Amino acid sequence: MAKKQFKTESKRLLDLMVNSIYTHKDIFLRELISNASDAIDKLAYKALTDDKVGLDRGDFRILLVPDKAARTLTVSDNGIGMTQEELEQNLGTIARSGSFQFKKEMDQPREDVDIIGQFGVGFYSAFMVADQVTVLSRAYGEDAAHRWTSRGADGYTVEEAQREGPGTDVILHLKPQADGEDYDCFLDPQYLASLVKKHSDYIHYPIRMEMEHSHLKPAPDPKPEDYQPEYETHRAWETLNSMVPLWNRPKKDVTQEEYDQFYKEKFGDWQDPLSYTHVSAEGAVNYKALLYIPAQAPYDYFTRDFQKGLQLYSSGVLIMDKCADLLPEHFRFVRGVVDSPDFSLNISREILQHDRQLKTIAANLEKKIKGELERLLKEDREKYLTFWRAFGPQLKYGVVSDFGQHKELLRDLLLFWSSKEDGPVTLAEYRARMPESQKYVYYVRGESREKAAALPQVERVLDAGFEVLYLTEDIDEFTVQILAQQEDRPFKSVSDPDALPETDAQKEEHERKSEESKPLLDFCKEVLGDRVKEVRLSQILKSAPVCMTTDGPMSFEMERYFEKVEGQAPMKAERVLELNPDAPVFATLQKAREEDEARARDYVEILYAQACLTANLPLEDVAAYTKLVCSLMQ
């Protein structure tokens, strides 16, 4: 029996395919199972027009047979098989795909015949784990079978053989354990079953393997006093794959319990998802998708280790476990699967050759996800609040990122605490309640809504009857700066001097008081030195005697954020001490400066410390402040 050489390629090409094209060795099983599925599809297609086939769709199957003694793994199908000529054409010529040729020769594409293979190199992935591969095949309609054997790029042999019925057996003689490489795992039924579940769970035909089970023998009756439990084992063929993906079933035929169970099993979550979206799209790109919104964030969600992405399938075969390109960053919390026959895959079926289809699908899914979140917000507020507690900051980061490119997409999904509601409100809800006389959307930043509401600069806006948004998260101020306005109303901090309208008479009165108080204000600035940029009379205080504000775009909250993120404070907010000229304390300070300058200096220090504490700013010297307060009490 003469050895034949591969017709078109050399050892270098085969080495390239085995060592470079595939990134994971276990991919070989996916490829061989996909080839077996293709072979069955071809015979199933033939059965549509040939009554002699003698098999209906329920008779087709793929078998896995690990043999530890012989160190072989067999993948067997009862598909269309190959003649001697086809063995040499399909296996003797690297990169020639019989499936691709069959697809071209079909009179017209059929939805019920789905040929996965198209490059003709998947078979050679077997040489990643095997030092010899034997293919025993009998073509439908032929009496004789043929055996193709190869140890790699040196060539192959083909000889006549015997096989009962049409189909193909691919027999892999596994490589020995060496250099830390584990090949014995491909003889372990449990491991093989896990690979089938991961990569080939949705192959249309049952993938079966003989599995061993242990169970307790029935105890004798009566049970002896020295009875010891005994176990016995039995072997039985089990179907390893579920065959029909949930996303391929009509929506009306899938129950809520099935959707929830699929999510928990697929993504390892113990809680039911908050909601799901089942998509079946036809058009420029045909695809099906099943998207889930989790009820809680994974433990690593806010770490660098978290990997976003949807599971990507091509005709039911897993191509990528986490395809990041299918999800925008602001919706990175979504879990799910996408399946399409239209992907242009590279030769290894592991990477997409170009991303046109992905971009189309990703854009459609973004709209679907937003639509589902809007539905929850309008129809099930409690569920949306659960979502918001888990992932709300993600949407706000989405507004801020990419220079605000996504702000209009996300605006209607945002929630903020409010002075008029017990729970968070949307910007649209705030705007709908605004009186026509209100020119701005007011906000204030605080560590919590309680602390924000207690800030002295909030009082005058609330007393004017206006609603205030309480920004309680680090990202909030950046978010409102990017959003800029809600409909036709700009955002405005309650700390801005012009937050409330003033008459000309009020402005003139403020200027007069400031001019009269200039000596006192200069005195305060002298006492405090560089700790503040300015001391001025306040236009934002109503009853409180003092507060600390900032001058310029940097707020205290932004300063704290950058300090937390970068471990230092590269940018400092410029501090301004504001005094309320109508508060009794102001008159006391003025009198002390005229009669007892030392005591006046102490008063300035106390007012400065009180302003820092109210603004949640640290005191430079807590001990000195305590000593000062105690000295004034003596």
MARPASE-466499 format. One record per residue (C-alpha): residue number from 1; residue in one letter; y, x, z. Coordinates in Angstrom, 1 decimal, padded with zeros to 4 digits, m for minus. Layout:
REM MARPASE-466499
num,residuo,north,east,up
NUM,a,Y,X,Z
...
END
This chain:
REM MARPASE-466499
num,residuo,north,east,up
1,m,000.0,000.0,000.0
2,a,003.1,001.8,m001.3
3,k,006.2,001.9,000.8
4,k,009.3,000.5,m001.0
5,q,012.9,001.5,m000.5
6,f,015.8,m000.7,000.2
7,k,017.4,m001.4,m003.1
8,t,021.1,m001.1,m002.4
9,e,021.8,000.8,000.8
10,s,020.9,003.9,002.7
11,k,020.0,004.8,006.2
12,r,023.7,005.3,006.9
13,l,024.5,001.6,006.1
14,l,021.6,000.3,008.3
15,d,022.7,002.6,011.1
16,l,026.2,001.2,010.7
17,m,025.0,m002.4,011.0
18,v,022.8,m001.8,014.0
19,n,025.2,000.4,015.9
20,s,028.7,m000.7,014.9
21,i,028.8,m004.3,013.5
22,y,027.4,m006.0,016.6
23,t,029.0,m005.3,020.0
24,h,026.1,m006.8,022.1
25,k,022.4,m006.2,021.6
26,d,021.4,m009.7,022.7
27,i,023.2,m011.1,019.6
28,f,020.0,m010.4,017.6
29,l,018.3,m013.5,019.1
30,r,021.2,m015.7,018.0
31,e,020.9,m014.3,014.5
32,l,017.2,m014.7,014.2
33,i,017.3,m018.3,015.6
34,s,020.1,m019.1,013.2
35,n,018.1,m017.8,010.3
36,a,015.1,m019.9,011.5
37,s,017.4,m023.0,011.7
38,d,018.6,m022.3,008.1
39,a,015.0,m022.1,006.9
40,i,014.2,m025.5,008.5
41,d,017.4,m027.0,007.0
42,k,016.2,m025.9,003.6
43,l,012.9,m027.6,004.0
44,a,014.5,m030.7,005.5
45,y,016.8,m030.9,002.5
46,k,013.8,m030.6,000.2
47,a,012.1,m033.4,002.1
48,l,014.8,m035.7,001.1
49,t,013.6,m035.6,m002.5
50,d,010.0,m034.4,m002.1
51,d,007.5,m036.8,m000.5
52,k,004.9,m034.0,m000.4
53,v,006.7,m032.1,002.4
54,g,004.8,m034.1,005.0
55,l,007.1,m033.4,007.8
56,d,009.9,m035.5,009.2
57,r,012.9,m034.1,011.1
58,g,011.1,m034.6,014.5
59,d,008.3,m032.2,013.5
60,f,010.5,m029.2,013.0
61,r,010.8,m026.5,015.8
62,i,011.5,m022.9,016.5
63,l,009.2,m021.0,018.9
64,l,009.8,m017.9,021.0
65,v,006.8,m016.0,022.0
66,p,007.3,m012.9,024.3
67,d,004.2,m010.7,024.8
68,k,004.6,m008.2,027.5
69,a,001.2,m006.5,026.9
70,a,002.0,m005.9,023.2
71,r,005.7,m005.4,023.8
72,t,006.5,m007.9,021.1
73,l,008.9,m010.8,020.8
74,t,008.1,m013.4,018.0
75,v,010.6,m015.9,016.6
76,s,008.7,m018.5,014.6
77,d,009.8,m021.5,012.5
78,n,008.1,m024.0,010.3
79,g,010.8,m024.0,007.7
80,i,010.7,m023.4,004.0
81,g,009.3,m019.9,004.2
82,m,009.6,m017.1,001.6
83,t,007.6,m016.0,m001.4
84,q,006.8,m012.3,m001.9
85,e,009.7,m012.1,m004.3
86,e,012.1,m013.8,m001.9
87,l,011.0,m011.4,000.9
88,e,011.9,m008.5,m001.2
89,q,015.2,m010.1,m002.4
90,n,016.3,m011.3,001.0
91,l,015.0,m008.5,003.2
92,g,014.7,m005.6,000.8
93,t,018.3,m005.9,m000.3
94,i,020.7,m005.5,002.6
95,a,023.6,m007.9,002.7
96,r,021.9,m010.4,000.3
97,s,021.9,m013.9,001.9
98,g,019.3,m016.4,000.8
99,s,021.1,m019.1,002.8
100,f,024.4,m018.4,001.0
101,q,022.6,m018.6,m002.4
102,f,020.9,m021.9,m001.3
103,k,024.3,m023.3,m000.3
104,k,025.7,m022.4,m003.7
105,e,022.7,m024.0,m005.5
106,m,022.8,m027.4,m003.7
107,d,023.9,m030.2,m006.0
108,q,026.5,m031.2,m003.5
109,p,027.2,m030.4,000.2
110,r,025.5,m032.7,002.7
111,e,026.7,m033.3,006.2
112,d,023.2,m033.4,007.5
113,v,022.3,m030.0,006.1
114,d,024.2,m027.2,007.9
115,i,023.4,m023.7,006.7
116,i,024.7,m021.2,009.2
117,g,023.9,m017.8,007.6
118,q,026.0,m016.5,004.8
119,f,026.1,m012.7,004.9
120,g,022.4,m011.7,004.9
121,v,022.8,m009.0,007.6
122,g,022.0,m010.9,010.8
123,f,018.3,m010.2,010.3
124,y,018.9,m006.5,010.6
125,s,020.4,m006.9,014.1
126,a,016.7,m007.0,015.1
127,f,016.6,m003.2,014.7
128,m,019.1,m002.9,017.6
129,v,016.2,m003.7,020.0
130,a,013.1,m003.1,017.9
131,d,011.6,000.1,016.4
132,q,009.5,m002.0,014.0
133,v,010.0,m005.5,012.6
134,t,007.3,m007.5,010.9
135,v,008.0,m010.7,009.0
136,l,005.0,m013.0,008.2
137,s,006.1,m015.8,005.9
138,r,004.5,m018.5,003.7
139,a,006.7,m020.3,001.3
140,y,006.4,m024.1,001.0
141,g,004.1,m025.0,m001.9
142,e,002.4,m021.6,m001.8
143,d,m001.2,m021.0,m000.7
144,a,m000.7,m017.3,000.2
145,a,001.4,m015.7,002.9
146,h,003.0,m012.3,002.8
147,r,003.7,m009.7,005.5
148,w,006.9,m007.6,005.3
149,t,007.0,m004.6,007.6
150,s,009.7,m002.0,008.2
151,r,010.6,000.6,010.8
152,g,014.2,000.9,009.6
153,a,016.1,002.5,006.7
154,d,013.1,004.6,005.6
155,g,011.9,001.5,003.7
156,y,009.4,m001.4,004.0
157,t,006.0,m002.6,002.8
158,v,004.9,m006.0,001.6
159,e,001.3,m007.1,001.5
160,e,m000.6,m010.4,001.2
161,a,m001.6,m012.1,004.5
162,q,m002.7,m015.3,006.0
163,r,m000.6,m017.9,007.8
164,e,m001.3,m021.6,008.5
165,g,001.4,m023.7,007.0
166,p,004.8,m022.9,005.6
167,g,007.3,m021.0,007.7
168,t,008.2,m017.6,009.0
169,d,007.3,m015.4,012.0
170,v,009.6,m012.6,012.8
171,i,007.7,m010.2,015.1
172,l,009.8,m007.5,016.9
173,h,008.1,m004.5,018.4
174,l,010.6,m003.6,021.1
175,k,011.9,m000.1,021.7
176,p,010.7,001.7,024.9
177,q,012.9,001.9,027.9
178,a,015.1,005.0,027.5
179,d,018.5,006.5,028.4
180,g,019.4,003.6,030.6
181,e,018.8,001.0,027.8
182,d,017.0,m002.1,029.0
183,y,014.7,m003.6,026.4
184,d,012.1,m005.1,028.8
185,c,014.6,m007.9,029.5
186,f,013.8,m009.4,026.0
187,l,010.3,m010.0,027.2
188,d,011.5,m012.0,030.3
189,p,011.2,m015.7,029.6
190,q,014.0,m016.6,032.0
191,y,016.4,m014.1,030.4
192,l,015.5,m015.3,026.9
193,a,016.1,m018.9,028.0
194,s,019.5,m017.9,029.3
195,l,020.4,m016.3,025.9
196,v,019.3,m019.4,024.1
197,k,021.4,m021.6,026.4
198,k,024.4,m019.3,025.9
199,h,024.4,m018.7,022.1
200,s,022.1,m021.3,020.5
201,d,022.1,m024.3,022.7
202,y,023.3,m026.5,019.9
203,i,020.9,m025.5,017.1
204,h,019.8,m028.8,015.6
205,y,016.1,m028.2,016.1
206,p,014.1,m027.7,019.4
207,i,013.7,m024.1,020.5
208,r,010.6,m023.9,022.6
209,m,008.9,m021.3,024.7
210,e,005.9,m021.3,027.0
211,m,007.2,m021.1,030.6
212,e,005.3,m020.5,033.8
213,h,005.8,m022.8,036.8
214,s,004.5,m022.6,040.4
215,h,003.9,m025.6,042.6
216,l,002.3,m026.2,046.0
217,k,m001.3,m027.3,045.9
218,p,m002.0,m030.6,047.7
219,a,m003.2,m030.1,051.3
220,p,m006.7,m031.2,052.1
221,d,m007.1,m034.3,054.2
222,p,m007.7,m033.9,057.1
223,k,m005.6,m030.7,057.2
224,p,m007.4,m027.8,059.0
225,e,m005.6,m026.3,062.0
226,d,m005.5,m022.9,060.2
227,y,m004.3,m024.3,056.9
228,q,m002.1,m022.0,054.9
229,p,m000.1,m023.4,051.9
230,e,m001.4,m022.4,048.5
231,y,000.5,m022.2,045.3
232,e,m000.9,m022.6,041.7
233,t,000.7,m021.8,038.4
234,h,000.6,m023.5,035.1
235,r,002.1,m022.8,031.7
236,a,003.8,m025.4,029.5
237,w,006.0,m025.4,026.4
238,e,009.5,m026.2,027.2
239,t,012.5,m027.0,025.0
240,l,015.3,m024.6,025.9
241,n,018.2,m026.1,024.0
242,s,020.0,m029.4,024.1
243,m,020.4,m029.6,020.3
244,v,023.1,m032.2,020.0
245,p,026.5,m031.0,021.4
246,l,028.3,m033.6,023.5
247,w,031.4,m033.1,021.2
248,n,029.4,m034.1,018.2
249,r,028.4,m037.5,019.6
250,p,030.6,m040.5,019.0
251,k,033.1,m041.0,021.9
252,k,031.9,m044.6,022.4
253,d,028.4,m043.3,023.1
254,v,029.4,m040.8,025.8
255,t,029.9,m041.9,029.4
256,q,032.5,m040.6,031.8
257,e,029.7,m039.2,033.9
258,e,028.3,m037.3,031.0
259,y,031.8,m035.8,030.2
260,d,032.2,m034.8,033.8
261,q,028.7,m033.3,034.1
262,f,029.1,m031.3,030.9
263,y,032.3,m029.8,032.3
264,k,030.8,m028.8,035.6
265,e,027.7,m027.3,034.1
266,k,029.5,m025.5,031.3
267,f,032.4,m024.1,033.3
268,g,030.9,m023.7,036.7
269,d,033.3,m026.0,038.6
270,w,032.1,m028.1,041.5
271,q,034.8,m030.7,041.1
272,d,035.2,m033.3,038.3
273,p,038.0,m032.5,035.8
274,l,041.2,m034.5,036.1
275,s,040.9,m035.6,032.5
276,y,039.4,m034.7,029.1
277,t,040.3,m035.0,025.4
278,h,037.7,m035.5,022.8
279,v,039.0,m034.5,019.3
280,s,037.3,m035.0,015.9
281,a,039.6,m033.8,013.1
282,e,039.3,m033.8,009.4
283,g,041.8,m032.4,007.0
284,a,042.9,m028.9,006.1
285,v,040.5,m027.7,008.7
286,n,037.5,m029.7,010.0
287,y,036.7,m029.3,013.6
288,k,035.6,m031.0,016.8
289,a,037.0,m030.1,020.3
290,l,036.4,m031.1,023.9
291,l,039.2,m030.1,026.2
292,y,039.3,m030.5,030.0
293,i,042.2,m030.3,032.5
294,p,040.7,m028.9,035.8
295,a,041.6,m030.4,039.2
296,q,042.2,m027.0,040.7
297,a,043.0,m023.4,039.6
298,p,040.1,m020.9,039.5
299,y,040.3,m018.3,042.3
300,d,041.5,m015.6,039.9
301,y,043.9,m017.8,037.9
302,f,047.1,m016.1,039.0
303,t,045.6,m012.6,038.7
304,r,045.5,m010.2,035.8
305,d,041.8,m010.5,035.7
306,f,041.9,m014.1,034.5
307,q,041.0,m014.6,030.8
308,k,042.2,m017.7,029.1
309,g,040.5,m019.2,026.0
310,l,038.2,m021.9,024.7
311,q,034.6,m021.4,023.7
312,l,034.5,m021.1,019.9
313,y,031.5,m022.4,017.9
314,s,030.7,m022.3,014.3
315,s,028.4,m025.1,013.3
316,g,027.0,m025.2,016.9
317,v,026.5,m021.4,017.2
318,l,028.6,m019.7,019.9
319,i,030.9,m017.2,018.3
320,m,033.3,m016.3,021.1
321,d,033.1,m017.2,024.8
322,k,036.9,m017.1,025.3
323,c,039.0,m017.4,022.2
324,a,042.5,m016.8,023.5
325,d,044.2,m017.6,020.2
326,l,043.3,m021.2,020.6
327,l,045.5,m021.7,023.7
328,p,049.2,m021.0,024.2
329,e,050.0,m019.2,027.4
330,h,051.6,m022.3,029.0
331,f,048.4,m024.3,028.6
332,r,046.1,m021.4,029.6
333,f,044.5,m023.6,032.4
334,v,042.7,m025.8,029.8
335,r,038.9,m025.3,029.5
336,g,036.8,m026.5,026.6
337,v,035.1,m025.9,023.3
338,v,036.0,m025.9,019.7
339,d,033.5,m026.2,016.9
340,s,034.2,m025.9,013.2
341,p,032.2,m025.1,010.0
342,d,035.3,m023.8,008.3
343,f,035.9,m020.5,010.2
344,s,036.0,m017.4,008.0
345,l,033.9,m015.0,010.1
346,n,033.4,m011.3,009.7
347,i,030.0,m009.9,008.8
348,s,028.8,m010.0,012.4
349,r,029.8,m013.6,013.0
350,e,031.6,m012.3,016.1
351,i,035.2,m012.0,014.9
352,l,037.3,m014.1,012.7
353,q,038.3,m012.4,009.4
354,h,041.8,m014.1,009.4
355,d,043.5,m016.6,011.7
356,r,044.8,m019.2,009.4
357,q,042.3,m021.8,010.6
358,l,042.8,m020.8,014.2
359,k,046.6,m021.2,013.9
360,t,046.1,m024.7,012.4
361,i,043.7,m025.8,015.2
362,a,045.7,m024.2,018.0
363,a,048.9,m026.1,016.9
364,n,047.0,m029.3,016.8
365,l,045.3,m028.7,020.2
366,e,048.7,m027.9,021.8
367,k,049.9,m031.4,020.7
368,k,046.7,m033.0,022.1
369,i,047.1,m031.2,025.4
370,k,050.7,m032.2,025.8
371,g,049.8,m035.8,024.9
372,e,047.1,m036.0,027.5
373,l,049.4,m034.6,030.2
374,e,052.1,m037.1,029.2
375,r,049.5,m039.9,029.5
376,l,048.5,m038.8,033.0
377,l,052.2,m038.5,034.0
378,k,052.9,m042.1,032.9
379,e,049.6,m043.8,033.7
380,d,048.2,m041.9,036.7
381,r,050.9,m040.2,038.7
382,e,048.5,m039.2,041.5
383,k,046.3,m037.3,039.1
384,y,049.3,m035.7,037.5
385,l,050.6,m034.6,040.9
386,t,047.2,m033.0,041.6
387,f,047.5,m031.2,038.3
388,w,051.1,m030.2,039.1
389,r,050.1,m028.7,042.5
390,a,047.6,m026.5,040.8
391,f,049.3,m025.6,037.5
392,g,053.0,m026.7,037.7
393,p,054.4,m023.2,037.9
394,q,052.5,m022.3,034.7
395,l,054.6,m024.9,032.7
396,k,057.8,m023.5,034.2
397,y,056.8,m020.0,033.2
398,g,056.1,m021.4,029.8
399,v,059.7,m022.7,029.6
400,v,061.1,m019.2,030.6
401,s,058.8,m017.1,028.4
402,d,059.5,m016.2,024.8
403,f,063.3,m016.7,025.3
404,g,062.8,m020.5,025.8
405,q,061.0,m021.1,022.6
406,h,058.8,m023.8,024.2
407,k,061.4,m025.5,026.4
408,e,061.6,m028.7,024.4
409,l,057.8,m029.0,024.3
410,l,057.5,m028.7,028.1
411,r,060.7,m030.2,029.3
412,d,059.3,m033.7,029.8
413,l,056.3,m032.4,031.8
414,l,058.3,m030.7,034.5
415,l,058.7,m031.9,038.1
416,f,061.2,m031.1,040.8
417,w,061.8,m032.2,044.4
418,s,064.8,m034.6,044.7
419,s,067.1,m035.9,047.4
420,k,066.4,m039.5,046.4
421,e,062.6,m039.5,046.2
422,d,059.7,m038.6,048.6
423,g,057.8,m037.0,045.7
424,p,058.7,m034.8,042.7
425,v,060.6,m036.4,039.9
426,t,060.9,m035.7,036.1
427,l,064.2,m034.7,034.6
428,a,064.2,m037.9,032.5
429,e,063.9,m040.0,035.7
430,y,066.8,m038.1,037.3
431,r,068.9,m038.6,034.2
432,a,068.1,m042.3,034.0
433,r,069.5,m042.8,037.6
434,m,072.7,m040.9,036.9
435,p,075.9,m042.9,037.0
436,e,078.1,m042.5,034.0
437,s,080.8,m040.8,036.2
438,q,078.3,m038.0,037.0
439,k,079.0,m035.0,034.7
440,y,076.2,m032.7,035.9
441,v,072.6,m032.5,036.9
442,y,073.0,m031.0,040.4
443,y,070.6,m028.5,042.0
444,v,070.2,m026.2,044.9
445,r,067.7,m023.5,045.6
446,g,065.8,m023.3,048.9
447,e,062.5,m022.1,050.3
448,s,061.5,m025.7,050.9
449,r,063.0,m029.1,050.2
450,e,063.8,m029.5,053.9
451,k,065.6,m026.1,054.0
452,a,067.4,m026.8,050.7
453,a,068.6,m030.2,052.0
454,a,070.0,m028.5,055.1
455,l,072.2,m026.0,053.3
456,p,075.9,m026.7,054.0
457,q,077.0,m026.7,050.4
458,v,074.7,m029.7,049.6
459,e,076.6,m032.0,052.0
460,r,079.7,m032.8,049.8
461,v,077.6,m033.6,046.7
462,l,075.2,m035.9,048.6
463,d,078.2,m037.6,050.3
464,a,079.7,m038.2,046.9
465,g,076.6,m040.3,046.1
466,f,075.0,m037.9,043.7
467,e,071.3,m036.9,043.5
468,v,070.4,m033.2,044.0
469,l,067.3,m031.4,042.7
470,y,065.8,m029.1,045.2
471,l,064.5,m025.9,043.5
472,t,061.7,m024.6,045.8
473,e,059.8,m022.1,043.6
474,d,060.8,m018.6,042.5
475,i,060.8,m019.6,038.8
476,d,062.9,m022.7,039.2
477,e,066.4,m021.2,038.8
478,f,065.3,m019.3,035.7
479,t,063.9,m022.6,034.4
480,v,067.1,m024.6,034.7
481,q,069.1,m021.7,033.2
482,i,066.8,m021.8,030.1
483,l,066.9,m025.6,029.9
484,a,070.7,m025.5,030.2
485,q,071.0,m029.3,030.2
486,q,069.2,m032.6,030.3
487,e,070.1,m034.6,027.3
488,d,074.0,m034.5,027.4
489,r,074.4,m033.3,031.0
490,p,074.5,m029.6,032.0
491,f,072.8,m028.3,035.1
492,k,075.1,m027.3,037.9
493,s,074.6,m025.6,041.2
494,v,076.1,m027.4,044.2
495,s,077.5,m023.9,045.2
496,d,079.8,m023.8,042.2
497,p,083.4,m024.5,043.2
498,d,083.9,m026.9,040.3
499,a,080.7,m028.8,041.0
500,l,082.8,m031.9,042.0
501,p,085.9,m033.0,040.1
502,e,089.2,m032.2,041.8
503,t,092.6,m033.7,041.2
504,d,095.6,m031.6,040.5
505,a,096.9,m032.3,043.9
506,q,093.7,m031.1,045.5
507,k,093.8,m027.9,043.5
508,e,097.4,m027.3,044.5
509,e,096.6,m027.9,048.2
510,h,093.7,m025.4,048.0
511,e,095.9,m022.7,046.5
512,r,098.6,m023.3,049.1
513,k,096.0,m022.9,052.0
514,s,094.5,m019.8,050.4
515,e,097.9,m018.2,050.1
516,e,098.8,m019.0,053.7
517,s,095.4,m017.7,054.9
518,k,095.5,m014.5,052.9
519,p,096.3,m012.2,055.9
520,l,093.3,m013.7,057.8
521,l,091.0,m013.4,054.8
522,d,092.1,m009.8,054.3
523,f,091.3,m009.1,057.9
524,c,087.8,m010.5,057.6
525,k,087.2,m008.4,054.5
526,e,088.4,m005.3,056.3
527,v,085.9,m006.1,059.2
528,l,083.0,m006.7,056.9
529,g,083.7,m003.9,054.4
530,d,081.3,m003.5,051.5
531,r,078.9,m006.0,053.0
532,v,080.7,m008.7,051.0
533,k,082.6,m008.7,047.8
534,e,085.1,m011.2,049.0
535,v,086.1,m013.5,051.8
536,r,087.7,m016.8,050.6
537,l,088.5,m020.3,051.6
538,s,085.7,m022.6,050.6
539,q,085.9,m025.5,048.1
540,i,082.3,m026.5,048.7
541,l,082.1,m027.0,052.4
542,k,082.7,m030.3,054.1
543,s,081.8,m030.1,057.8
544,a,080.1,m026.7,058.1
545,p,082.4,m023.8,059.2
546,v,080.9,m021.1,057.0
547,c,078.5,m020.2,054.2
548,m,077.4,m017.3,052.1
549,t,077.5,m017.7,048.3
550,t,077.4,m015.3,045.4
551,d,079.7,m014.2,042.6
552,g,078.2,m013.8,039.2
553,p,074.9,m014.9,037.6
554,m,072.6,m013.3,040.2
555,s,071.7,m015.6,043.1
556,f,070.1,m014.7,046.4
557,e,066.8,m016.3,045.2
558,m,066.8,m014.2,042.0
559,e,067.4,m011.1,044.1
560,r,064.4,m012.0,046.3
561,y,062.3,m012.7,043.3
562,f,063.0,m009.3,041.6
563,e,062.4,m007.6,045.0
564,k,059.0,m009.3,045.3
565,v,058.0,m008.6,041.7
566,e,059.2,m005.0,041.4
567,g,058.8,m003.9,045.0
568,q,062.5,m003.1,045.3
569,a,065.9,m004.7,044.6
570,p,067.2,m003.1,041.4
571,m,069.9,m005.8,041.2
572,k,071.9,m007.2,044.2
573,a,073.7,m010.5,044.3
574,e,077.4,m010.0,045.1
575,r,078.0,m011.7,048.4
576,v,080.9,m013.9,049.1
577,l,081.7,m015.2,052.6
578,e,083.3,m018.7,052.5
579,l,085.3,m020.2,055.4
580,n,086.0,m023.9,055.8
581,p,089.8,m024.2,056.6
582,d,089.3,m027.7,058.0
583,a,086.7,m026.6,060.6
584,p,087.8,m026.1,064.2
585,v,086.2,m022.6,064.1
586,f,088.8,m021.5,061.5
587,a,091.7,m022.3,063.8
588,t,089.9,m020.5,066.6
589,l,089.5,m017.4,064.5
590,q,093.1,m017.5,063.4
591,k,094.3,m017.7,067.0
592,a,092.0,m014.9,068.1
593,r,093.4,m012.6,065.4
594,e,097.0,m013.2,066.6
595,e,096.1,m012.8,070.3
596,d,093.0,m010.6,070.7
597,e,092.0,m008.6,067.6
598,a,088.9,m007.2,069.2
599,r,087.6,m010.6,069.9
600,a,088.6,m011.7,066.4
601,r,086.4,m008.9,065.0
602,d,083.5,m010.2,067.1
603,y,084.1,m013.7,065.7
604,v,084.0,m012.4,062.1
605,e,080.7,m010.7,062.8
606,i,079.3,m013.8,064.3
607,l,080.4,m016.0,061.4
608,y,079.0,m013.5,058.9
609,a,075.7,m013.5,060.7
610,q,075.6,m017.3,060.8
611,a,076.3,m017.4,057.1
612,c,073.4,m015.0,056.4
613,l,071.0,m017.0,058.6
614,t,071.9,m020.2,056.9
615,a,071.3,m018.6,053.5
616,n,068.0,m017.2,054.7
617,l,069.3,m013.6,054.4
618,p,068.1,m010.8,056.7
619,l,070.5,m009.5,059.3
620,e,071.2,m005.8,059.1
621,d,071.0,m005.4,062.9
622,v,069.5,m008.3,064.8
623,a,069.8,m006.5,068.2
624,a,073.5,m006.0,067.7
625,y,074.0,m009.6,066.8
626,t,072.1,m010.8,069.9
627,k,074.2,m008.5,072.1
628,l,077.4,m009.8,070.6
629,v,076.5,m013.4,071.2
630,c,075.5,m012.7,074.8
631,s,078.8,m010.8,075.4
632,l,080.8,m013.8,074.3
633,m,079.0,m016.0,076.8
634,q,079.9,m013.9,079.7
END
